[in-house]
Every structure is written in C-alpha cells, then in structure tokens.
Amino acid sequence: MAGLELLSDQGYRLDGRKASELRKVQARTSVFAQADGSAYLEQGNTKALAVVYGPHETRGSRSKSLHDRAVINCQYSMATFSTAERKRRPHGDRKSSEMSLHLKQTFEAAVLTELYPRSQIDIYVKILQADGGNYSACVNAATLALVDAGIPMRDYVCACTAGFVEDTPLADLCHAEESGGGTSLALALLPRSGNIALLQMDARLHQDHLDALIEAAMTACKGLSKVLDGVVRQHLEEVSVLIRD
C-alpha cells in the first residue's frame, strides 16, 4: 500500500476517516416477505442482500443430511452491475465458490445447528454494489437475516477487514485500500465470547504485525455488533407498535 496516497500526514484516509473508524453502516430486516428471514445492509458503499430459508427438510440426496445437526448451505453471488467492470459473473466461478465456502464455515461456528437434526438452512447472499469488504458485508447481512428468521445463534457474527498502511493498522477497508497492494485480512468474530469464526489473509505478514492487525479487526467487529444489535432492536420496536395498533 502506498502510505502517502492512502493515509495523510494528519492521519486521515481517502474518505476522511481515522485509522480505526468504521464506514457508515445502514441496514434493515424483513425486506422479503417470501423468505423466512432477509436483510439489506450497506457498509460504506458496499451493499449486500441476504435471504434465509429454513430450517427445512434436506433437499436432494438424503446422504447430505446429518443425523445430529442441520446442514448449512451458503450461496454467494455478485450482481453484474456491482462493479465498474460490468463483467458477467457466473454463480459457479472459483471466487464465488470460495466465498460460499467461507460463509458456510463462518455460520457453522455460530448457528446452533444441533437443534435441527436432519434438516437444512439455506443462506443466499448477493453483493449489489462492491466497494471493499464484500465478505464482511455478506456476513453482517446474513447475521441479520438469520436473526430475522428466528434461527438461534451463539451470538451475532460480525465481520470486518483490516490492513496496514506503513505501520498503521486500518479497519474496515474500502476498495482502494484493499487493492493498494498491502496485506489485509478479513475476520469474523463472535463478540461476547471473543471466539474467531473465520480469519482469512491474502498475503504474507510479519509475525510482529499480526497481533495489531487482528486487534484492529476485532475492535471493529465489536463496534459493528452494537450497530447490528441496534438494527434488530429497532425492528422489534416497529413490529411491536404494529401489533399494538
């Protein structure tokens, strides 16, 4: 990452944020009546839509079902118009398959799958606009959709990215910061327990810097958990008002 380009001498980033400052997060739940749970989330200029179906009986081959817990099926995709490239992105491409696997691993660590043996939970996530932190936005949107579907979890799963500019760790990277050539990582956290659901790094990093980068991402995730909790509580208040009326 070119430090002079991405971080000013006064400590401000390209979009005016301080190093540890999160992008603005806006979200709402129950955006699709047909699904069991759904959510729309904006994390900066990255926009994600998540839909949850289930728990339901395992579809297809019975060999896929597990006798002691639910199977979590995740599918990730990007809208054709989500980036400036306008490139057709088939559902089965390598990047989408890899992201789907990461999402599956993340939510297997959080959802209480043992409550639903021999069943399946489907999580579909689509990036509508990409500006960095796609995985993070997907996790945060899917968490809200799972809560909306009433599926029990150990905790909110919150995800955020972090990267280095010179010796300064930055939280919640935008696309320009992610593509700046430096090391970045994506981390999904269960905030109350402090357990890491998934940690992904795309380049080598000196061991001396790893702790600072993880700490920056974990602090950001804890901040995001308060935002997601606020979204859930606001939705509950709106629903309770409608019921009373």
Order of alpha helices (4+ residues) and beta strands (2+ residues): alpha-beta-beta-beta-beta-alpha-beta-alpha-beta-beta-alpha-beta-beta-alpha
